[in-house]
Amino acid sequence: MVVCGDDGLAHRLAAELRTVYGEQVTLVVPPNVRIARPPVVGRARAASAALFDRVVSATVGRTGGNGGGAAGSGAGAVSGAGEGPRGERVLEADEASEAVLAEAGVERAAALALVYDDDETNIRAALTARRLNPRLRLVLRLYNRRLGQHIEELLDQAAALAIGDADGSGSGGGTVGDASTIVLSDADTAAPALVATALAGRGKVIHTDGLVLRAVDLPPGGAERADAVERGLFPLALLSPNGTGPEPAEEGRERGPRLLPDDEQVRAAGERGVMVLEHVSSSAGAAEPAGRGVGVVPPLASLFSRRLRWSLAGSVACVVALAVALSVVTHMHPVRAFYYTLLDLFAIDNPAIGAPVGRQILQLLSGLVGLLLLPVLLAAVLEALGTFRTASALRKPPRGLGGHVVLLGLGKIGTRVLTRLRELHVPVVCVEADPEARGLAVARRLRVPVVLGDVTQEGVLEAAKIHRAQALLAVTSADTTNLEAVLYARSVRPDLTAVLRLYDDDFATAVYRTLRAAHPDAVTRSRSVSYLAAPSFAGAMLGRQILGAIPVERKVLLVAVVAVSGHPQLEGRTVAGAFRAGAWRVLALEGRQGVAAGDYVLRGGDRVVVVATRRGLAELSGRRASPTHPPDSLG
């Protein structure tokens, strides 16, 4: 396995392949990988289109056998080599050029992962690798979803043509085998887990054909947890006692979470909470697409402020009351009374000379209400015009906003988190320091309030209404910024739910334990994007279809699709009999509605959806984890 990258995901992925699956790994990183390059932001759609045109031209030329050299050939020579802390081979090179890929052994490799932060760098290296080894399985990290779909199809087609020519068919009819291209995004993988962690009562949702599953937490004790097994819920994990997270064992008691327990362990859980996986209907699990009803024309309710709507409602109530009074006083038909009231209201000449005194008084009152209504109508017109004029501008948080989520950072991760929150119809206020951040366009399109400013400066979080928020999601690329924001928010709201993105694992664990000790009544979670994304990339390199990752405190469970054929642990067994506590559980048959019946016998042609620990998935893959490293916890 060859892994090329320039940030923490590359190291995490190499460690995952080496320690969990026991693979031989070559890691290609820049000479000074700890100095992270600034992310490429603000790429316009036209630039992506131009890049795709260049990619198409380059690939067509190469597959046509014109003998053109690979992009970057002769550049980016290897500047150093060594061995990583877990036995992986490490090459230092500025970029994944043809010479570097050849030195890394791409011609003999089974799979190559390109996880650079820049999409164009990954695409250029993928083109070179596909030419060097048409049978190579490629896993690309791309943020641009549409471009990723086109690149995946293009590289698969190029592999099919090259393998067909090599087999002598001349028609591209050869078998591609493992020469597949898989495009993944760490942002898409991590965003649902971050959102589910921040929102109380909302679990991580896993979608597959005909099945929507949701992971939810059940509190310790009570009837809700007691009948979890009887209700047909799949227990995923026993949580740490009192939610304290992974701590050293005390007096022989296991304090960390226990993954995939059996029914007896769930019943005897005691003070532990239980995370369960429940099956929900497609209609309940599917979220409304973000941006529906949010186009060029704003919603009617957003045209007018709440105060103005109340003023209009009061004016209408006054008109109705005057019409009713006129009908009662003059014994006039209600419709005629309403008509006369409108004439008086708009000062249309029809004086009540010679009419009863009550009629004259009502006419004077109607004229007065008409005078009061004029400024209200003028304000409504001006406010509506202002709403249309600023529809393309960033909104400010409204005065009465409360119960919302404050999202810090609108980079790659923050943009995906924002989209997910809006799909769940959760009110959001974003805070971003960079006026050119890629997520500002998404926030503008979704009409989400944004506060532009440095979150470390006084008054920025207050402008985001942090004192009335339900949760804080700090997902900027700087650990210290995320930590400072959470600490300041906790000084304002000690019970605030806080989720922060931290890169360094030891630092994240120390922060988590300290915040839990300082604020025991508040929910605190630290998440690493590379930790959440690495299992999906590793599974893709091994040919596994990973549907999602479910974080359980500082551990993770994987939901994957596995072919039953060739797995004695599954084939010929019932769904209930195939369950192995602490390793895996069969949830459903791929392509079928609902969960699998416990007495169904698995056949060789079936493909099943399983939830597994990383060690369990490695065993199902025919690989064995390293005994010196706990594969289901942070390494």
Buried (B, 14 or more C-beta within 10 A) or exposed (E): BBBBBBBBBBBBBBBBBBBBBBBBBBBBBBEEBEEBEEBBEEBEEEEBEEBBEBBEEBBBEBBEEEEEEBBBEEEBEBEEBEEBEBEBBBBBBBBBBBBBBBBBBBEEBBBBBBBBBBBBBBBBBBBBBBBBBBBBBBBBBBBBEEBBEBBBEBBBBBBBBBBBBEEEEEEBEBEBEEBBBBBBBBBBBBBBBBBBBBBEEBBBBBBBEBBBBBBBBBEBEEEEBBEBBEEEBBBBBBBBBEBBBBBEEEEEEBBBBBBBBBEEBBBEBEEBBBBBBBBBEEEEBEEEEBBEEBEEEBEEEBBBBEEBEEBBEBBEEBBEEBBBBBBEBBEBEEEEBBEBBBBBBEEEEEEBEEEEEBBBEBBEBBBEBBEEBEEBEEBBEEBBEEBEEEBEEBBBBBEEBEEBBBBBBBBBBBBBBBBBBBBBEBBBBBBBBBEEBBBBEBBBBBBBBBBBBEBBEEEBBEBBBBEBBBBBBBBBBBBEBBBBBBBBBBEEBEEBBBBBBBBEBEBBBEBBBEBBEEBEEBBBBBBBBBBBBBBBBBBBBBBBBBBBBBBBBBBBBBBBBBBBEEBEBBBBBBBEBBBBBBBBBBBBBBEBEEBBEEEBEBEEEBBBBBBBBBBBBBBBBEBEBBEEEBBBBBB
